[in-house]
Amino acid sequence: METSSTHSAVVGGYFVLVGLLMIVFPRLMDEIHENYRRALPDFITWYWPRGKLLTIFTIAFGALSFLGGLAVMIINLVES
């Protein structure tokens, strides 16, 4: 197995794991985002999503991350 192949598998696995965490625990991700937002000045975070919109974005980007990581892992398995 080549190094780049192993690297691709690890990166794909990471995105699958992060996507699953974002889909299964969206409220936890929202809390992390809110804590991060509170640490920054208001003029930077005026237009950042909050509430239900943030939850929808979290689940949507989690699904995209999961599907992208799964695609990388499947392509990695097919090519090796």
N, C-alpha and C positions, 0 to 999 in steps of 0.2 A: 504494500500500500504506500502510495506516495505521500509526502509531507503535505502538499497542497490539498490532497484529497482528505487527509485527516483534519486539516485546518478548516476546510469547508464543512465537514461533518460537525465539528465543534461549534462553528458559527451558526449553522442551521439548528443545532440542538439548543443553543442559547436563545435564538429567536422563538423557537417553539415554546420553551419554558417561560420566557417573558410574556409571550402572547397568552399562554394559559393562565398565568398569574393575573394579567390584566382582564381577562374574561371572567375568571372565577371570583376574583376579589376586587371589583371596581371601586368599592367604597374605601378600601385601604389605599388604593392608588390615588383616590380623590383627597384623602387626608394627607398623604405625602405631598401632593401638589399644593394643597392649601398651606401647609407648613412652609414649603419652599416660597410660595407667593408672599406670605407674611414677612419673610426675611428681606424681600426686595422693596425698594421705594414704590409708592403708588403710581407714579407717572410711567413706570415700566410695565405695570400689570393692569392698567385700566381696561384693556380690551381682551384680557385673557378670559376664556370661558369659565363659568362657575355653575354650580348646581346640577340640574338634570342634563344640561348641554355638555358639561364636563364628563358626566357618567356615560353619555352616549358616545362621545369622542373616545373615551377610554376603552369602551367595549369594541368600537369600530377599529381603532388602531391595534388593539389586542388581536382581533380576528385577522387583520392584515399581516401582523407580525407572525402569527401562528401559521397562516397559509404560506407566507414567504419562506419561513424556516423549514416548513415541511417540503416545499418545492425544492429547496436547496439540498435537503437530505435525500430526497428521492432521486434527483439528478445525480447526486454523488454516488448513490448506490448503483444506478444504471450504468454510469461511466466506468466504474471500477470492476 
